[in-house]
Amino acid sequence: MKRISATDALDLSIPERIQLAEDIWDTIAANADSLELTEEEKRIVDARLEKYHQSPELDSPWKDVYKRIVSRQAISGMACSHR
């Protein structure tokens, strides 16, 4: 496999860079089971899970969170286009 630098990657077309990113992600996902959380990351996950179990009604389903993010982006985009 040929090695390329970040500078080399910037010389690629956008579709080629997207493909490169997808290829890199696929190699990471294929080995995801070998990734270990640090102790600090484990504490964060445990704390968030505990908070959720204490008050699950305070959380939102992913589809609702996604809608809020998209609507904020749309509002930001409109604000930027008026400049």
N, C-alpha and C positions, 0 to 999 in steps of 0.2 A: 504494500500500500504506500502510495506517495504521501509524504508529509507536506502540509502547507501551513503557512503562518497566518496570523490574523490579517496581516497586510495583504497576503495573497488572496485571502477570502474576499477582501474588499474589491479586488479586481474582477471578481465574478459578477455576472449579471444578477439581478434581483431573483429571478426564478432559480438560478443555480445556487444562490445563497440560501434560499428557502429550502431547496432540496438537501443542501449540506446540513442545515439545522435539523431537518427531519431525520436524516441519516444518523446524525450524532445522537439525537433523542432516542431513536430506535435502539442504538447500542446501549444506552443507559437503561432504558426500560427493560431490555432483555436481561439485565443483571440487577434489577431493582432489589431482589431478595438478598443480595449480598451487601446492601447498604445498611449501615448501623447508625441508629440515632445516638447522639452524644447524651450524656447524663442530663445536661441542661435541657436539651430538646425533649427528653423523656419527661422531665419535670413539667415543662410547659404543656405538653400534651395531656399529662395526668391532671394538671390544674384546670385546664380548659374543659376536660371531660367531666371532672367533678362539678365545675360551675354549671355545665349543661344539665347534669343529673339533678342538681338542686333546683333549677328553674328552667325546664325545657321550653316552657311557653314564651320565654324571652328571646328565643332564637327564631330564625326565619328559614324557610325552605330555600334551597339553592335557586329555584326559579324566581322567587321573589327578590332575592339578593341580586341576581342577574338583571332583572328588570330595573331595579334602582340604579345599578351601575350604568346600564345602557341609557336610561333617561337622563342621568347626570351628564353623560358624555354628549348627548344630543343638545342639552341646554348649554353646555360649555362650547360646543361647536357653533351654536347660534350666536353666542356672545362674541366669539372670535370673528365670525363673518361680518359683524356689524362695525368692525374697526376700520 
